[in-house]
Amino acid sequence: KMLDKAFAERIIHDYK
């Protein structure tokens, strides 16, 4: 899902 991908990318950025 596109929404899932966008969310995952945001989480990865926050994780850093």
mmCIF file of the N, C-alpha and C atoms, coordinates in Angstrom:
data_MODEL
# 
_entry.id   MODEL 
# 
loop_
_atom_site.group_PDB 
_atom_site.id 
_atom_site.type_symbol 
_atom_site.label_atom_id 
_atom_site.label_alt_id 
_atom_site.label_comp_id 
_atom_site.label_asym_id 
_atom_site.label_entity_id 
_atom_site.label_seq_id 
_atom_site.pdbx_PDB_ins_code 
_atom_site.Cartn_x 
_atom_site.Cartn_y 
_atom_site.Cartn_z 
_atom_site.occupancy 
_atom_site.B_iso_or_equiv 
_atom_site.pdbx_formal_charge 
_atom_site.auth_seq_id 
_atom_site.auth_comp_id 
_atom_site.auth_asym_id 
_atom_site.auth_atom_id 
_atom_site.pdbx_PDB_model_num 
ATOM 1  N N  . LYS A 1 1  ? 0.841  -1.207 0.000  1.00 0.00 ? 1  LYS A N  1 
ATOM 2  C CA . LYS A 1 1  ? 0.000  0.000  0.000  1.00 0.00 ? 1  LYS A CA 1 
ATOM 3  C C  . LYS A 1 1  ? 0.878  1.260  0.000  1.00 0.00 ? 1  LYS A C  1 
ATOM 4  N N  . MET A 1 2  ? 0.435  2.252  -0.692 1.00 0.00 ? 2  MET A N  1 
ATOM 5  C CA . MET A 1 2  ? 1.216  3.502  -0.751 1.00 0.00 ? 2  MET A CA 1 
ATOM 6  C C  . MET A 1 2  ? 1.246  4.175  0.634  1.00 0.00 ? 2  MET A C  1 
ATOM 7  N N  . LEU A 1 3  ? 0.106  4.133  1.313  1.00 0.00 ? 3  LEU A N  1 
ATOM 8  C CA . LEU A 1 3  ? 0.040  4.761  2.639  1.00 0.00 ? 3  LEU A CA 1 
ATOM 9  C C  . LEU A 1 3  ? 1.032  4.086  3.583  1.00 0.00 ? 3  LEU A C  1 
ATOM 10 N N  . ASP A 1 4  ? 1.081  2.765  3.526  1.00 0.00 ? 4  ASP A N  1 
ATOM 11 C CA . ASP A 1 4  ? 2.002  2.014  4.391  1.00 0.00 ? 4  ASP A CA 1 
ATOM 12 C C  . ASP A 1 4  ? 3.444  2.410  4.100  1.00 0.00 ? 4  ASP A C  1 
ATOM 13 N N  . LYS A 1 5  ? 3.756  2.566  2.809  1.00 0.00 ? 5  LYS A N  1 
ATOM 14 C CA . LYS A 1 5  ? 5.145  2.911  2.429  1.00 0.00 ? 5  LYS A CA 1 
ATOM 15 C C  . LYS A 1 5  ? 5.486  4.305  2.953  1.00 0.00 ? 5  LYS A C  1 
ATOM 16 N N  . ALA A 1 6  ? 4.583  5.231  2.813  1.00 0.00 ? 6  ALA A N  1 
ATOM 17 C CA . ALA A 1 6  ? 4.839  6.600  3.266  1.00 0.00 ? 6  ALA A CA 1 
ATOM 18 C C  . ALA A 1 6  ? 5.019  6.598  4.791  1.00 0.00 ? 6  ALA A C  1 
ATOM 19 N N  . PHE A 1 7  ? 4.181  5.840  5.471  1.00 0.00 ? 7  PHE A N  1 
ATOM 20 C CA . PHE A 1 7  ? 4.270  5.778  6.936  1.00 0.00 ? 7  PHE A CA 1 
ATOM 21 C C  . PHE A 1 7  ? 5.600  5.156  7.366  1.00 0.00 ? 7  PHE A C  1 
ATOM 22 N N  . ALA A 1 8  ? 5.971  4.078  6.707  1.00 0.00 ? 8  ALA A N  1 
ATOM 23 C CA . ALA A 1 8  ? 7.229  3.388  7.042  1.00 0.00 ? 8  ALA A CA 1 
ATOM 24 C C  . ALA A 1 8  ? 8.400  4.342  6.828  1.00 0.00 ? 8  ALA A C  1 
ATOM 25 N N  . GLU A 1 9  ? 8.375  5.071  5.734  1.00 0.00 ? 9  GLU A N  1 
ATOM 26 C CA . GLU A 1 9  ? 9.486  5.996  5.453  1.00 0.00 ? 9  GLU A CA 1 
ATOM 27 C C  . GLU A 1 9  ? 9.564  7.061  6.544  1.00 0.00 ? 9  GLU A C  1 
ATOM 28 N N  . ARG A 1 10 ? 8.412  7.534  6.983  1.00 0.00 ? 10 ARG A N  1 
ATOM 29 C CA . ARG A 1 10 ? 8.369  8.592  8.026  1.00 0.00 ? 10 ARG A CA 1 
ATOM 30 C C  . ARG A 1 10 ? 8.913  8.005  9.337  1.00 0.00 ? 10 ARG A C  1 
ATOM 31 N N  . ILE A 1 11 ? 8.545  6.768  9.637  1.00 0.00 ? 11 ILE A N  1 
ATOM 32 C CA . ILE A 1 11 ? 9.010  6.129  10.878 1.00 0.00 ? 11 ILE A CA 1 
ATOM 33 C C  . ILE A 1 11 ? 10.533 5.982  10.838 1.00 0.00 ? 11 ILE A C  1 
ATOM 34 N N  . ILE A 1 12 ? 11.047 5.556  9.684  1.00 0.00 ? 12 ILE A N  1 
ATOM 35 C CA . ILE A 1 12 ? 12.506 5.373  9.552  1.00 0.00 ? 12 ILE A CA 1 
ATOM 36 C C  . ILE A 1 12 ? 13.206 6.706  9.790  1.00 0.00 ? 12 ILE A C  1 
ATOM 37 N N  . HIS A 1 13 ? 12.652 7.766  9.253  1.00 0.00 ? 13 HIS A N  1 
ATOM 38 C CA . HIS A 1 13 ? 13.276 9.092  9.432  1.00 0.00 ? 13 HIS A CA 1 
ATOM 39 C C  . HIS A 1 13 ? 13.252 9.470  10.904 1.00 0.00 ? 13 HIS A C  1 
ATOM 40 N N  . ASP A 1 14 ? 12.141 9.184  11.563 1.00 0.00 ? 14 ASP A N  1 
ATOM 41 C CA . ASP A 1 14 ? 12.017 9.512  12.988 1.00 0.00 ? 14 ASP A CA 1 
ATOM 42 C C  . ASP A 1 14 ? 12.934 8.614  13.813 1.00 0.00 ? 14 ASP A C  1 
ATOM 43 N N  . TYR A 1 15 ? 13.095 7.386  13.366 1.00 0.00 ? 15 TYR A N  1 
ATOM 44 C CA . TYR A 1 15 ? 13.932 6.432  14.097 1.00 0.00 ? 15 TYR A CA 1 
ATOM 45 C C  . TYR A 1 15 ? 15.368 6.947  14.172 1.00 0.00 ? 15 TYR A C  1 
ATOM 46 N N  . LYS A 1 16 ? 15.804 7.587  13.067 1.00 0.00 ? 16 LYS A N  1 
ATOM 47 C CA . LYS A 1 16 ? 17.185 8.101  13.031 1.00 0.00 ? 16 LYS A CA 1 
ATOM 48 C C  . LYS A 1 16 ? 17.262 9.268  14.009 1.00 0.00 ? 16 LYS A C  1 
# 
